[in-house]
Amino acid sequence: MIRRKEFDKDLEELRSLLQQMGEHVIDALEGAIVALQTLDIVRAQEIVKADLRLNAMEDRIMEIGSRLIITQQPVAKDLRRIIVAFKISSDLERMGDLALDVAKVTMRIQGQTLIKPLVDIPRMAEIVSVMITEAIQSYLDENTDLAYKMAQDDDQVDGLYSATINELYAYMVEKPESLNQAMLLTLVAVTSSGLLTMRPTLVKA
């Protein structure tokens, strides 16, 4: 009984850490987009520095999960929870890296004026943030309905991504002087859409 209580306590810490990682990634993504919209270099630099905390949380999840597998020999269902926690934490860490890339774009266009107001890119990031929350909640509650909803959210992001890329390509052709920044903003759009490549892993588990 004591071993089970300790096991459940460690599992709960894993769940808590995953939630914290999700919140951190959402904050990083939203902060990176705001920094880009306002060309706030200080805020972008803060996001870069905060990435170390996300890495530390992933390391802690790996440490707890590995210890449980080695010392507790969990039954199939519990083992599955641990393996899924590994997958989710790895996906979230990669998402944090992508948010970091957005912040670095802001730092690269320092001193410039945005070639256009950002509308679709922030909307994409907003939907992705919701999807991160849904994905983690789907895991915590074993809620398959959220997984189906996320497929619909995914379609919205695909549409926004296509519209953004087409618009930026037009800028490159019509205003060659905007080529460098338009390419960087294209990278941001690809990055925001790329966050969704982790979605199936988050929910399938």
N, C-alpha and C positions, 0 to 999 in steps of 0.2 A: 504493500500500500504506500509506503514511504517513497519507494522508487517511482511509483506512478505519479505521486504528487509532485515530485521533483521534475519528472518528465513533462507533466502538464504545465508546470511553471516555466520551463524552458521553451515549450511550444508557444506559450502566451507571449514570451519575450520576442520570439521570432515574428509573431503576428504584429506586435507593437512596432518592431523595427521596420517591417514592411510598410506599415502605415506611415511611419516617419519618413521613410525613403520616398514614398509617393508624394507626401506633402512637400518635401524638399525639392523634388523634381518639378512639381507644379510651380512652386515659388520661383525656381530658377528659370523655367521656361517663360512664365509671365513677366518676370523681371527683365529677362533678356529682350523680350519683345518691346516692353516699355522703353528700355534703354535705347533700342534701335529707333523707335518712333521719335524719341526726343533727343537722340544722339547724346545721351548722358554717359559720358566715358567713365565717370566715377562709379556709377551703378554697374556698368559692364565689368569693371575691374573687381567689384565686390563679388559678383557672380563667379568669376574665375577663381577667386580665393576660396569661396565657400565650397568648391567642388571637393576639397579634401575631406570634408565632413561626410559627404555621400560615400566616398570610398571607404571611410572608416566604418560606416554602418554596414556596408556590404561585407567587409572583412569579419565583422562581429557575427553576422548571420552565418557565414561559412564556418566560423569557429564553433558556434553553438550547435549547428546542424551536424557537423562532422563528429563532434563529441557525443551527441546523442546516438548516432548510428554506431559508433565504435563501442560505446559503453552500455547502451540500453537494448541494442538489438530489437528495434521497434517492429511491431506487427505491420502487415502490408499497408493498411490505411494510414498509419502514422508515418511510415517510411515515405509514402507518397506525398504527404503534406510537407515533409522535410525537403524532398527532392524538388517539389514545386516551389518552395520558398527559395531554394537556390536559383532556380530558373528566373523567378520574378525579380529577385535582387540583382541578378546579372543584367536583366533587361532594363531595369530602372537605372542602373549605373550607366549603361550605354545611352539611355535617354538623357541623363545628366550631362554626358559628354556632348550630345547634340545641342543641348541648350547652351553649353559652353561655347560651341562653335558660333552660335548666333551672337553671343556677347563679343566674341573676337571680331566678327564682322563689323560691329559698331566701332570697335577700336581702330579698325583698318580704314574706316571712312571718316575718321575724326577730322573736323575742320571743313567738311563738305556740307552742302545742303541736299536734302533728299530730293531725288528727281521726281518723286510723286508722293502724295500722302499714302500711308500704308493702311489698307482697309482689309483686304482679303487675307493677308498673312496673319494679322492679329486674330481674325476670326478663326482661321485654321488652328492657331495655337489655343484658342479658347475651347474649341471642340476637343482637341487632343487632351487638354487638361481634364475635361469632364470624363473622357474615356479612360484616363489613368485611374481616376477615382473609381469608376465603374469596374475596371478590371480587378483592382485590389479588393473591392467589396465583393465581387463575384467569387473570388478565391476564399475570402474570409467566411462568407455566408453559404458557399457552394450554390450560388444562385445562377442557374443557366439562363434565366430570362434576361439578365443584364448582358450576357454574351450576345444574344440575338439583337438587342438594342444597339450594341456597339457596331454591328455590321451596318446598320442604317447610318450611324454617325460617320463611319468610314466612307460611305458614299458621298456624304456632304463634303468631306475634306478633299476627296478626289476631284469633285467639281470645282472647288475653290482653287485647288492646285493648278488645274488645267487653265482656268481663267487667268491666274496670276502669271504663269509661264508665257502664255500667248501675249499678254500685255507687255511683259518685259522684253520679249523678243521684238515686238513692234518698236519699243523705245530704242533698242539697239540699232535697228534699221533706219529709223527716222531721225534719231539724234545720236550720231556716232560718238559725240563727245561724252555721252552718258554711258558708254560701253562698259567701263570698268565697274561703276557702281551697279549698273543693271545686272552684270554677271554676279556680283556679290549678293544682290537681293535674290537672284535666281537660286543661289546656293542656300539662302535662308529658306526659300520656299521648298526646295528639295529636302532640306533638313526637317522642316516642320512636317512635311508629308512622310518623311522617312521614319519619324517617331512611330508611325502606325505599323511598321514592319514587325514590331515587337508584340503587337496586339494578339495575334493568334496564340503565342506562347503563354501570354498572361492569362488567357481565358481557358485554354485547352486543359491546362493542368488540373 
